[in-house]
Amino acid sequence: MLQGQGNMMAFMSAVTSSGGDLDPALVEAWGGLARPSLDMRARWFQVAEDVGLSPAGLDALLKVDPDQPPSMRDVAELLGCDASYVTAMVDDLERAEYAKRRPAATDRRVKIVELTPAGRRAQRRAQERLTAPPAQLRNLSQAQQRSLANLLRQALEEA
């Protein structure tokens, strides 16, 4: 057994033995769902590489609204980081020719981050790749996919 799987099994065992009314089958299924979720981190780095950006640059690309270009400060707020760090991220976008900075119409001191047509395409491609269900779920039949989607939607709406 792989170390990660052993850790997951130990965690599931600890959760089920900690009391409560959790069905062991649910805990096991949740543990199984955690693996593809953890794989998303690796997918993030792969998508960043595929679109020619750093992981931070990809984060910035995904946060820029192509229809309402944000200011550099707005991007910093969306990313939860210091405004000075956004400069490096937008530099990354400009190097890839995915964005350009322009002065705001209302205040020329404010810089707006605007996606180029190539940036819009890269953003769509990255979003599609990052939100695509993992192979384990794509292998389910259409009826199973629909049932799982309905159950997940129902569970998430109640949370």
Secondary structure, 3 states (H helix, E strand, C coil): CCHHHHHHHHHHHHHHHCCCCCCHHHHHHHHHHHHHHHHHHHHHHHHHHHCCCCHHHHHHHHHCCCCCCCEHHHHHHHHCCCHHHHHHHHHHHHHCCCEEEEECCCCCCCEEEEECHHHHHHHHHHHHHHHCCCHHHHCCCHHHHHHHHHHHHHHHHHC
